[in-house]
C-alpha cells in the first residue's frame, strides 16, 4: 500500500499536475489544470455524528507522524480534512449565520485506488461535508470507477465518474489542491455542485500529438445520469417556491471537453459542453427541465511562480415547476466569467486574486438579485507538507448567488463584505 505523502507528493508532480487519485484521473493521459501548489500554484451514505467529525480530524492530525510510503501491491491512499469559518457584513451567506461569524463548514475526503493490471486501475472516493444547512452527517460516494487505458490515444472509464467541464468542475470539491477557499461562484457554485460534479455512466478519453510546433490535443467524451442530491442548494430554492422534494431529482447527461496544450510552454486552451436534463416529483407537484447546454471556454497559463487563468460559462435553464394546476416558469440564462492570477512568493506562501462576474440575462439585470460581482484576495500558507491555512477576502456586489431567504428573513442588502478562513490537513 502507498499512503501518499507528503501533501500528495506535490513536489514530484509537474507544474500542470494535481493528485490524480483525488481528482479521478488514475493513469489517464489527460490532466485537468488548476494552480499547482508549491510550483506555480498548484458527491450511498452512512450516518456520521458531529462527534465523529471531530474525532476524524483529531485522529488524522495526531497520526501524521506515521504517514510513510509503503508498497502493498500498488494500492494508493489519499485523504484530506478541512475546517472553514465565514464572517460577513450585512447578509448571511451560503445558508450560514455568517453575519455573526460561522464555523459551520467542515469538509473531508478519503480515497483508495489500485492497479489490477498494467492498464487497469480501480478506485473509490468517499466525501463528507457540512456547509451551513447543506451536506450533513453522511458520507457520500464522490466517485467509484474502473479505468482502462488502451494507449495514450484511447482510454475508458465506467462507474460514478467526475464530470469534466471547464477548468475546475471535476476537482472543485478538493480543497487541498487550491489556493482559493471559494472558487468563482458564478461558475462553480459550492451550494449547487451535486448536479454538476459527477455522473453515473462512462467516459472515453485520450490525446494526440500535433507535432512540436502545434502542441497536443486532449479529449474526453461522456454520458450517463446526473442527480441533484437532497442536501443541495437547488432543493432549498425549490422549497422556497413551494416544492418540497423527498426524493432526489435527476436526468440524462452527456458532453465533451477538448483541451489544447499549445506549443507555448504552460499555455492551455479549452472548451467544454455538457447537456443536462432533470425531472423530479414531490408530494405537492413536479419539476421538469428539458436538456440544456452548459458551455464553457477557458484558458490558463502556468510557468514558474506565475499562474493566470480565465473562463466564460453559460447555463441557460428553461424549466417548469407544477404545483397542482399552477405552472411556474423556472427560467434563467446565467452568464459568468472570471479572471484569476497568483504568485508563489515563497515555498510556503502564495498570494492571489480573482474577479468573478455573474448575470442572469433572462431577468432585469439592473436588479441586485439578478447579478453577482465578486472581487477576491486570497493567501495560503503551508506550514509543512501536511498542514495548510488559507485566508480570503470577498467584496460582493449583488445578491444572485449564495443567499437564502430563511437565513435572511429581513431581506438583503445589495452589497456585502466577507472574510473566509480555512485550516486543512492532507496526505
N, C-alpha and C positions, 0 to 999 in steps of 0.2 A: 504493500500500500504506500502511496505517496501522499502524505499530508502536506500540501503545497505551502511553502513558506520560504522566506518571509514575504508577507504582503503580496501573495500571488506570484512571487518571483518576478516582480516588475522589472528588476534590473536585468533579467535575462530576456526580456521582450524587446522587440523592435520599437521604434518611436511611434509606429502606427498601430501597435497591437494593444489588446487588453486581454484579461484572463478568459480564455476560450470556454472553459468548463462552466464558468458562471454565466457567460453570455450565450451559451448554447451553440458553440462553434467547435465541437470536437473534430479534429483532423480536417476541417474544411479549408479550402484554399481561399475562401472569401472571408475577409475580416471586416467587421464594422469599424467605423472610425470615430473615435472621440478622443478628447485630450488624454494622452497617456500621462501617468503620474511619474514623477522623478525625471523623466526625459522629455521635456517639452510639454507636458501635461497628459501627461497622460489624462404568474396568477394560479374532490376527496377532502376531507378535513377531519380533524380530531380536536377535542376541546383542550385548551391550554389556559390555565388560570393566570391572573396577573402575577401571582407569586412565582409561578413557573417562569414567566418572562424575566423577572429579576434574578431568579436562580440561574437561568441560562446565561445571563450577562455575567454574573459572578463567577460561574464555573469557567467560562471561556477566558475571562480575564486572568483568573488565578492559575489556569493551566497553560498559559502561554509559554512558560519556560520549557515544557516538554514537547513543543511542536517542532519535531525534527523530521526531515525527509526519510521515509522508509520505503523499501521496494517490496510489495507483496502483489505480484502478478500484474503490475501496471495499473492498479486502482489509484485514482486521483480524487482527493477530497478537498473541498474549499468551504469556507463559511465566513459570514460577517454578521455583526450586530451593531446597531447604532441607536442613539437616543437624541431626539431633537427638541428644541424649545422655540416657541414663537411669541413675539411681543409686538403688537401693532397699535397704532393710533386710530381713533375714530371707529373703525369697523372690526368685527370678528371674522377671521379668515379661515377657510378650509374646515368649517364646522367646529372649530375650537373657540374657547373663550379667550382668544388671543389678545384682546384689549386689556385683559388682566394679567397676561402672561400665561402661557400654557405649555406644559411639558408632555402633552398627550400625543406623542409621536415616537413610536418605537418600531424598529424595522430589523428583521433578521432573516437570513437565508443560509441553507446548507445544501450542498450538492455532492454527489459521488458519481463517478463515471469509470468505465473500464473498457479496455480494448480486448474484445473477444477474438479478434483476428487482426491481421496486418491492416486491413482496410475497413474494419467494422468496429464501431465504438457505440456503447450504450450508456445512458446516464439518466439521472433524475435530480431535480432541484426542488426543495421544499422551502416555502416562504411564509413568513408571518409578519403582519404589520398592524399597527393601530395608528390611525390618523384621524384625530377628533372622533366623530361618530362613525367613521368608516373603518373597514377592516374588522379587527376584534380578536377575541381569544380563539382563533382557529389557525390551523396550518394548512396552507394550500399547496397544490402541486403546480409549481411555476412552469416547469417543462419536464417531460419524460419521453424519451425517444431513442430510436436507434439510428445511426448514421453510417451509411456505407459509401465510401469514396472509391469509385472505379479508377479514376486517374485525376490529373489536375484539371481536366476539361469537364468532368461529369461526376456528380455525386447525388445521393438521395437520402433524405431524412423522413421519418414517419413517426407519428405519435402525437403528443402535445408539444407543439413546436413554437418557438418565439417567432413573431411576425416581423419580418424585415420591412422597414418603412422609414424613410428619412435617415437622418444621422444617428438618432438615439433610441428609436422605438423599442428595439429588441434588447436594450440594456438599461432602460430608464428606471427599473426597479433595483438597480445595484448601486447603492450609494457609494460604496468603497472605491469605485473607479473614477469618480467625478470630483472636480474642483467644486462644482456648484451644489448647493443644498437643494434648491429648486431649479429644475430645468425650465426653459421658457414655457410658461403655462399656456400660451396661445397654441403651441404645437404639441406639448406633452403634459396635458393636464393631469396632475397626480391623483385627483379625485375622480377621474373618468377613465383610468387606464385599463381596467379589466377587459373591456370590449376590444381594445386595440392591441394589447400586449402579446397575446398568443392565440393559436388556433389548434383544433384537433384535426389533423389531416397529414399532409406531406409537402415536402419541398424537393425541388431539383436545383442544383447549383453547380457552378464551375467557373472557369476563367480561360481566357485565350490571349496569348501574347500577340500584339500588333507590330512587334519589332521594336528595336531600341529607340527609334525616333518617334514612335507613335504610342508607346505605353502598353497597358494591359486592360482588357475588359473583364469585369466580373459580373455574373448574373445570378439571380435567384428568381424562381417562379414557384408559386404555391397555391394550394386550395384546401378548403376544409370548412370547419364550423367554428364560429366565434360566439362567446357568451358574455352577457352583462351580468356580473355577479350581484347578488342581493345586497352586498355591502359597498356597492359602487355609488358614486355621486349622482349618476343618472337616475337611480332608484329614488333618491331623495327629491330630485327635480320632479319626477312623475308624481310622487306623493303630494308635493306642494300643489300640483294641478288636480288632485283628487283621485289618483290612480295608485292604489297600494298593492304592489306585487308581493306574492308569497312564493313564487317560483321564478327562477332565472329566465331572462329573455335571451334570444339568440337567433342566429341565421347563418346562411352560407357566406363564405368569404373566399376571395381569390385575388391574386395580384402578382406583381413582379417588381423587381428592383434591378436597375442597371447602373453599374458604377465604373467610371473610367479612371484608372490610375495613370495620370498623364505623364509624359516624359519629363516634365518639370518636377524635380525631386520634392516630395512632400505635398504635392498638389493633387487632390482628389475631387472629382465632379461626379454627380449622380442624379438619378431621377427615380421616383417610386410611384406606383399606382396600386391602390388597394380598394377593391369593391366589397362592400358590406351590405347585408340586409338584416333586419331584426324584426321579430314578432314575439308578442307575449300576451298572456291572458291573466287578468286579475279578477277578483270577485266583483269589482264594480265596473269592469269594462276591458278594453283591449288596446294594445299599441301595435301599429303596423308601419314599418318603414321599408319601402322598396329599396332595391340595391342602389347605393350611391357611391361615387368615386371619391376617395380620399387621395389627393395628388400632392406630390412633393418634388421640389427641385432644391438641390443642396450642393455645397462645396466646402472644402476645408483645406487648410494649409498648415502643416506641422513640420517645423525644422528647428533643430537645436532647442533653445529655450522658448521659442515663439510658437503660439498656437492661435490660428484665426479660423473662424467658421461662420457660415450663414445658411439660412434655409427659408424657403417660401412654401407655404402649405395652404390647401383649400379643402374645407369639409362642408359640402352642401347637403343639407338634410331636408327632405320634403315628406314628412311622416304625418300620421293622424293618430289622435287619441279619441277613443269612443267611450263615452260614459252614458249608458242607457241608450237613448235616441239622439244624444248630443254628440256631434263630431267636432273635435277641436283640432285645428291645424297645428302641427309642431314643425315649424319651418325655420331653418337657419341657413345662412350662407357665410360660414366662417372663413375669413381670410386672415392669415397670420404670417408674420415673418420675424426673423431675429438675426442679429449680428453680434458675435461674441469674440473675445480675444483674451489671452492670458500670457503671462510671462513667469518663468521659473526664476525667481530672484536668488534662490539658493537651493541646495539639495533638499532641504526640509520645508522651505516656504515658497508658496505660489500665490500669485495675485492675479485677478482677472475681473472683467466686466462684460455685461451684455445689455442690449436693449431689445425688448420684446414688444411687438405691436400686434394686437388682435382687433378685428372689427367685424360685426355682423352686417353684411351688405343687404340682408333681407329685411332689415329694420331701420328705424330712424337713427342714423349714425351720429347725430348730434347729441344724443342722449347718453349719459354715462353708463346706463345699464346695457348698452349695446357696443361698448368698446372697452379695451383694456390696454394701457401703455405702462410699461414697467422698466425703469432704469435700475440696474443691479450692480453692486460692487461686492466681490467675493474674495475671501482669503482662506487658504488651507495650510495647516502646519502638521507635518508628520513627525511625531515625537521619536518614533523608531519604525522598524519595518512592520509593526503590528497596529500601533495606535495612532490615530489622527484626530484633529479637531478642525472645525470649519466655522466661519462667521460670515454673515451675508446681510447686506442692507438693501431694502427694496423701497423704491419711490413709486407708488402705484397711483395711476390716474385712470378713472373709470371703474365700473363695478360688474363687468360682464363675466368675469371668471373668478371662481373660488369663494363666492359669497352665497349664504343660505339664509332664508327668512326666519327659520326657527332660532338661529343664533344671532340674528339681527332684527329683533321684533320691533324696534323703533325706527327702522329704515336705515338707509346707508348714506354716508357722506360720499361725495364724488371722488375725493382723494384721500389717500392714507399712506402712512409710512410704516415700515415693518422691519424688525430685526429678527433674524433667524440664526440659531447656533446649532451645532451638532458635534457629538463626540462619537467615535466609532472604533471598532476593533475588527481586523480581518486577517485571515491566513489562507 
